[in-house]
Amino acid sequence: MKVTVEQNPADFSYTLDWSPTNHRLEGRFCELPETKQKEDVNTPMEEECSKLVYCVTDVPPWYLCILLGIQHCLTAFGGIIAIPLILSQGLCLQHDGLSQSQLISTIFFVSGICTLLQVTFGIRLPILQGGTFTLLAPSMAMLSMPEWTCPAWTKNATLVNTSSSEFIEVWQTRMRAVQGSIMVGSLLQVFIGFSGLIGIFMRFIGPLTIAPTISLIGLSLFDSAGDSAGNHWGISTLTTVLIIIFSQYLRHIPVPFPTYSKDKKLKFSPVYIFQILPVLLGISLSWLLCYLLTTFSVLPSEPNQYGYLARTDLKGDVVSQAPWITFPYPGQWGLPTVSVAGVLGIFAGVISSMIESVGDYHACARLSGAPPPPKHAINRGIGIEGLGCLLAGAWGTGNGTTSYSENVGALGITKVGSRMVIVAGGIFMVIMGVFGKVGAIFATIPSPVIGGMFMVMFGVIAAAGISNLQYSDLNSSRNIFVFGFAMFSGLVIPNWIVKNPTAISTGVDAVDQVLQVLLTTSMFVGGFFGFLLDNTIPGTKQERGILAWNKAHEDNAINTLESAEVYNLPFGLNSYLASLSWSRYLPFCPPAMPKNLKGRGEDNVTPTKVPGHPEPSQIIVGVAL
């Protein structure tokens, strides 16, 4: 049976083929689910913006997959690179650029592997995986404990011998402690995901819990941002200003870029390059300025002078020392160790990561032209993220993995929702992790440049958390009290504990360590009070924002052929599991297909080319730089 759907003659047309032999969705343009019911009210520009050039199951040309995949990696660069650089302060690696480059290569390598696992066996949406700040906060809290405080001589560049066995043991001992805590803590996420408990957790977690938890991740890291930026406020301010100008003031200004198509040959097309890569552009320009100031001896050459840390030659030998090819492997820093305090701190970060990822899944589905993710796909996605954190801990990134919201937003910019693009991006990150010189280059970024980036990044994280309050009634004195108390407690209590590290003394060392880590983790303190007060103080679900939150993330997916095409397991695993009677009890397995849909095959969209619509080569303008 064939069903032809005609759009506006000035627009495009396509044919739906229900033939059982067709199993791929090959439409050149797909409409976002939320816009299909609003065609009569959309303006022509809104209708054009709502179209996708490639849907989630489409396979663009190989060259387009590579270019768009590289762009997704560039979009995630800021977050992925920032995590090892921040963590290096707690690991006593401030002055060891070579070890920092190894951490950067490792996190790229593991992020690529986790991305491939998520796209293939997890949620199966075009969503990138990378390091997470939700696990960075408890890791830094653990490393701030008295027994893990860095020795004074590691903070002096002139006293550090990076090749000495004493120094190597100092930082690798701390890394092994972080590794073990992340590996054990990730098992909670694996269990919650594959057991289907994520739905039960979400019933008790609303905006008043999520808002302080996410916001305090950014606010608790202000000290790291200040320390890095304070090494040269001029350079850090320039970096911040450039990122702000590119991302806010110039984001709607196109830059002409030459493109080639068979019909119109060589021409110039507009590229919104400032909207796509503001962070990378800002860091690159400031980095270049630091290089010029270093070359012309404008920056001081004495270590005790202000501005010395803005020089680009401080780690000049790192690039030459780094190997061309390196293969990160599990246990490369030694056998991980486990502490109860560290594991409980990671638990708080894991729960926050899961909540954030569920929202990312729904947003990614909407922007990639896919149906809302069903429960079995969400369970599988969370479980695979837990496995990703387990792998990240085993490899020794000092962090875990999570879904990247920045890359979900990139889908709306490029209008390409194909998961094959993210597969290409995952492969590219694995390749970057193998080439040691790449990580070494990023390890040479001066700390004031990093500090300027932190000023923007941490502020955005804090604001993103607060934005969840839009679902709750902000005119309610109850909600204002819950949020205000949770936020203030999340700042006051950790700050006091850090200043008084010996204040906690129960007589049991293990209990002292647990309380020390939990009470110095701002996101745990704020999230705990938000959760406790929101679920105990009387208030209606509408007032608390639960109804609006659930409506925004509701699972209204039905067991249609479109949903099966996107979310079912690959490589014939669905058919195999369907033959096992007990598989229907597994919450991460797709349910059996209704009888009225069996034998009808998958949706297939055969496009009818219409003049005036862009060729694939024109999409390259968004990534060619």
N, C-alpha and C positions, 0 to 999 in steps of 0.2 A: 504494500500500500504506500502510495506517495502522497504527501500533503505539501502543497506549495503555499508559502507564506509570502505575500507581496507587501512590501513597504511602500513608502512614498516614492513615486517614480524618480524623484531627484535624489533618492537615497540609494537603497540597494535591495536586492531580492535574493532569496536562497530557497533551496528545496530540502524538505525533510524526507529522508529515505528510511522506511522502517524495514528494509530488507534484512533477513536474518544473517546474511553473510557479511554485513557491514558492522564494524565494531568500533569505529573511530569517529570522533567529532571533529570535522574538518572545516568548520565555518570560518571564513576570513574575518567576519565581524560577528561578535556575540554581544548581546545586551546584558547589562547587569540585572540580576533578579529584581531588585527593588524598583527599577525604572520601567519594567514591562507593563505595569498597571497604570503608568502615568504618562503614556505617550501623548494623550490629548492635551495635557497641560504643559508639557515641556516646550521650551523655545527651540528653534533649530540649532542653536549653539549647544544647549543642554542635551539635545538628542545626539549630536555629534560626539559630545564628551562622554556620553554614556556607553558608547560602543567600544568593544574590545577588538583589537586586531587579531589576537589569538586567544582562544579560551584555554581552560586548564588542561584539557586533553589534547589540544592541538600540538603539532610538532613543526615549529618554524624551520626555515632553512638553517643548515648547520652553522653558517657564518654568523647569522643573526643570533643563534643560541649562544655562541661564544662571546659576541660583543655585549649582549644584554647580561649574560652571566658575569662577565668581568665588571660591568657596571654595578651589579648587586654586591659584588665583593668590595668595590670601592665605597659603596654606600655604608657598608658595615665596618670599614677600616677604622673609623674613629673609635667606636666602642671596643672592637677587638684589640686594638693596639693599646688603648688606654688602660685596660685591665692589668696586663703584666707590668706596665710602668708604675701603676699605683701600688700593686702588690710588692714590687721590688723594694719599696721603702720598708715594709714590714719584714721582708726577708733579708734585710741588710745588704741589698744589692744596688744601692744608689750609685756606686762608683765602679760597677762591674758591667760594662756594656756588652761584653761577649756573652755572659750568662743571660742578660736581658734579651739579647737577640735569640738565644736558644729557646727562651720561654715564648717569645713571639712566634718563632717558627713552629713550636709545638702546638700552640693554641690555634694557629691557622690550619695545621694538619688535622687536628682532632675536629675542629669546626667543619671542615670539609667532609670528613667521614660521617659525622652526625647529621649533616645536611642530606647526604645521600641516603642514609638510613631512614630519616623522617619522610623524605619524598617518596621513597620506594615502599617502605613497610609501615610507616607511621600514619599521620593524618592524610598523606598523599596530596597535599595542597602545595602550591609553589611558595614555600615559606623557608627562609634561610635560618640556620642554627649558628649560634656563636656564644661567646662568653657572656656572663650575666652579672650585673651589679648587685643582684639580690644575694648572691653568694659571696660577693666581695666584702660586704659589710661585716658579716659574722667572721669571715676569715681574718680581716684586719682587727676585729675585736679580740679574737683568740691570740693573735700575734702581739697584741698590746699588753698581755698579761705579764706580770713581773718576771716569770721564768723565761719568757720569750723576748724580752726587751733586748734590742741590739746592743752589743758592746760599744762603748764610746769610741774605740779606735776604728770601728767600721764606718763611722760617720765622717772621718777625716780622709780625704782622697790621698793625701801624701803618706798615710800610714797603712793603706790597704794594699796588700800583695795578692792580687786575684788568683795567682797560681799556687799559693801556699795551701797546704793541707788543712791548716787551722781555719783559714777563711772559708774554704770549700765546705768544711764540716759545719761551720756556723750557719750558712744559709741552707744547705741541703737538709740539715736536721729539722729546720723549720718547715721546709717544703714537704718533707715526708709526713710531718704532723698534719699539715693542711690536707695533703693527699688522702691520708687514711680517713679523716673526718668526712671529706666529701664523698668518698667511696661508700662508707657506711650510711651517711645521710641520704645518698641518692637511692638507696634501697627502699626508703619510704615512698619516694615518688614512683618507683617501679611498681610497688605493691598497690598504691592508690590508683594508678593508671590501669593496670591489667586486671585489677579486681573490680573496677567500676565504682569505687567509692568516691570518685571525684564529684559525682552528682550529689551525694549526701553532704559532702563538705560545702558545696556551693549553696546549699539551702540556708546555711547559718552565716554565710559571709556576704555582706552587702557593701554599699559604697562607704559607709562610715568605718568599716574595717580596712577596706582597700586603700582609701585616700591617705590616712596617716602612715600606713605601712610603706607605700610606694614613695610618698613625699619625703619621708625621713631617710630613705636611701640617699637621695641627693643632698639633703641638708646635713647629714652626718659626715659627709666627705668634704665639708667646706675647709677643714684644716689642711687637707692634702692640696686642695686648689690654691689656698693662700700661700702655703710653703713654696710651691712650684712657681706661682706667679710672682712672688716677692723676690725671686732671684734677679729679676729685671722687670720692673713694672712697665717700662716703656714698651718692651717687646711683647709682653703678655697683653697689655692693653691694645696694641696694634692687632694682635691675633684675634682678640675678642671683637674688636670693631669690624675687622674684615669679615668675620663669620656673620656678624649681625647684618652688615650691609648686604652681603651676598644672599643670605637666607631670607631677609625680610624686605629690604628696599628694592633689590634688583631681581627678585625671583620671577616677576612677571615680564621682565625685559628679555626678549629673544636676542640671540647672537647669530648672525648669518653664518651658515656653514655650507660648503660645497657638497652636493650629493649628485649621484648619477642614477638615472633610470632609463630604461630602453625607449620609453615614449618621448620624454622631454630632454634626454641627454643630460649634459651637465647644467646644474642650476644651483641656486642658493636657497636653502630652506632655513627657517627659524629654529634655533635650538635653545631651550631654556636651561642653559648650562648652570646658571647660578642657583636654580631651584634644585637641580639634581645633585651637584657636588659642592655645596657651600663650605663644608668643613674641610674637605681635602684642598680646596683652593685657598682657604684662609691659612691653613697650616703651611702649605707649599710656599706662599708668598713671604710669610714671616720667616720661614726656614731659609729662604733665599737671601733675605735681608741680613739675617744673622751670619750667613756665609760671607757676604760682601763686607760686613763690618769686621769680621774676623780676618779676612784677607788683607784689608787695608789697615789693620791694627788699630781700629777705632775702639774696639772693646778691650778692656784691661787684660793683661797677660799674667798678673799676679793673682794667685788663688785667694788671697785674703781681701781683694778689692771687690767692690760692688759691681755686678754685671759680668763677672768672670764666667759664671755658669751659663751665660748666653752664647758663649763661643761654640763653634761647630767642630773645633779640632780637639776637644777634650777626649773624645772617643774615636779619634781619627784612625787608630790602628785596629779598631774593631772590624771594619769591613775587610781589611787585608787579612786579619787572623781568622775570620769566619770561613768555614769550608764551603766550597761550591755546592756540594751535595751532602745532605745529612738526612738520616732516617730516624725520626723520633720513635721511641719504643716504650712499652710499659715498663715501669720500674727503673727508668734511666737515672733517677736521682737516688736509688736505693730502695729498700723495703719500706713501704709506708707504715706509719705508726698510728694508733687510734687513741683518742682521748674522749671521754664521755662529754666533757664540756664542749669540745669542738663539734661533736656530732649533734648535740642538742641545738647549738647555734646554727648549724647548717640546716636543721629541720625547719627553723623559722624562715630561712631563705628559700628553701624548696617549696614550702606552701605558698609563699608570695609569687614565686616563679610560675607555679601551676595556675594560679588565679589569672595572672597576666596572659599566659599562653592561651587559655580558653577564650579570652576576648580577642586575641590575635587570630585564632582559627576562624572565628565568625567574620572578622573584618577581611581576612584573606579570601574566604569563600565569596564574599560579596564582590570584592574587587577583581576576582579572577573569573567571574561568570559561572561559579559553581553553586549548587544548592547548599543550603545551610548544612553544616556537618552533622551527621547523625551521632547518637550516643556511642556506638561502637567505634567510630572513627576518632572521636575525642578521647575515649579511654585508651585507644591504641597510641594516639599521638602523645598523650601524657606519659604512658609507659615507655615509649621510645625515647622521650626526653630524659626520663630517669636513667635509661641505659646509656644515653649520651653523657650524662653527668658521671656515671660510673666509669666510662671510658676516659673522660677528661681527667678524673682523679687518678686512674691507673697510669695514664701517660705522663702525668705531672704538669698540667697547665697551671695548677694552683687555683683552679676555678672549675665551673661546670658549664653547661650549655643551656640555652633557651631559645625560643622563637624571637626573631628580631622585628620589632614593630616598624623600624625605619624601612626595612625592605618591603613590608606590607604596603607602606605608603608609596614606595617606588612603583608598585604595580599600577596604581592610579595615574602615575605620571607617564609611564611608557605605554599604557594600554595593552600590555602584553602579559597575559596571565598564564602562559604555558609553564607547566612544571618542568619541562625539558630545559628551560632556561636556567632554573635553579639547579638542576642536575649538572649543567655545564659550570655554573658558579661553584658548586661543591667540588667538582674535579679541579677547577682552577685553584681553589684554596688548598687542596691537597698538594698540588704541584708547588705552590708558593711555600708550603711548609717543608718541602723537600729541598728547595734551594736555600741554603743557609745565608747567602749574601743578602737576600731580600729582607730577612729579619734583622740582619746587622745594619742595614741602611736605616730602617725605622728606629733602631735603638740609638742612633746618633742625633735624633731630634733634641734640640736644647730644652731644658726643663721650663724656661719661661714660656716657650711656645706651647708646651703641653699644659702649663698652668692657664694660659689664655683659653685653650680649648675646654678645660675643665670648668671655667667660669660660665661658659654657655651650656655645656652638656649637663652639669649637675643641676643648674637652674631649670633646665627643661624637664629633667626627671622629676624634680620637686613639683613643678607646675602640672605635669602629666598626672601625678597622683592626686593633686587637689581637684583636677578636672572631673574626677569621678563623683564629686559632690553634686554635679548637675542633676543626678537622678534623685537626690533626696530633697526634702523641703528645707531650704535654708532660712525660712522665716520661723522655723520651729526652734524654740529655746532649748528643747531637749537635744536636738541635733547639734546645735552650736556648742552646747556643753560637752557632749561626747567627743566631738572632733577637737575642740580646743583643749580639753584635758588630755586627750591622747597625744596630741602634738607636743604640748608643753612638757608632759611627762617624758616623752621620747627624747627630748633635748636635755632636760634637767638631770634626770637620774643617771644616764650614761656619763655625762660631763662630771658629775660629782664623784662617781665611782672611779673614773680615770684619775682624778686629782687626789683621791684617797684610796689607793690600791690595797691598803692593809685594813680597810674598814670592815670587810667581810671576813669574819673569823668564827666559824661554827664549831671548830675543833676537828672537823673531818675535811681533809685536803680535797677529796674528790667533790664534795658538795661545794666547797669554796670555789673551786675552778668552774663548776657548772654555773653557779650564780654570777661569778665574775664575767664570764663570756656572755651570758644572757642579758645581764643588766647593763653591759656596755655596748650592746647591739641595739641601736636606736630603733630600727625597724621592728625588732621583737617587742620592745617595751611599748611603743606606740600602737602596734598592731594588737598586742594583748589587751591593753586597756580599751581600745576601740571595739574589739570583739566582745569583751566582757560586758561593757556598759551598753552596747547596742543590743545585746541579747537578753539583758536583765532589766533595763529601765523600760517601763511600759511605753508603748508606741505602736501605731498602726503600721502595717507593711507599706502603705502608700506614703506615710510620713517618713519612714526610714529609707525609702527609695528602693525597697526590695521589688515592688511590682514593676516599676520602670526599668530597673536593672534586668530583671528576668525577661521583660518584653524585648529589651534591646539585644539580649543574648538567647532568646528562646529558640528551642530546637523544633522548628516546624518542618523539618525534612521528612519526606515520605519515602517509602521504599519504591522509588521509581527507577526506570532504566537509567535516567541521567545520574541519579545518586549512586547507583551501582557502578556506573562507568568511572566515576571520579574516586569513590571511596573504597571499592572492593579491593582485595589483595591481588597482587600481580602473579604472573607465572603459574596460573592454574591452581593457586592455593585455595581459592574460593571453592572450586569444584571438589577438591580433595577434602576440605573441611566439611562441606555439605554432605559428603558420604559418611561422615562419622556422626552417629546419633548424639553423642555427648557434646559435640561442638556447639550446639545451640545454647548450652549453659555457660559458655565463655562470653563474658561481657565485651570482649574486644573483637569478636568474630561477627561478620555481617549476618543478619538474619536471612532465612530462606526466602527466595523470591516468590511473590504471590503467583498462584497458578495462572491468573489471567494475564500475566506478563511473560510467562515462560515461552520461549521459542520465538519471541518477537525481535530478538537481537537488541543491539544498542542503538542509540540515536546516531544518525549520521547526517551531517549538514553539508550539502554540496553547494558551493557558492556559485553565484552568477555574477561575473565581473561587471562592474558598472564604472563607466569613465568618471574620473574625478576623485577616485579614492586612492589613497597612498599605496605605493608598492612597498614590498618589504625593504628595499634598499633605502627608502626614505626614513625608515625607523632608525637606521644606523646613525642618523644625525644626533640622536639623543645619547649616543654612547661612544662616538668615534674619538672624542677627546680623552 
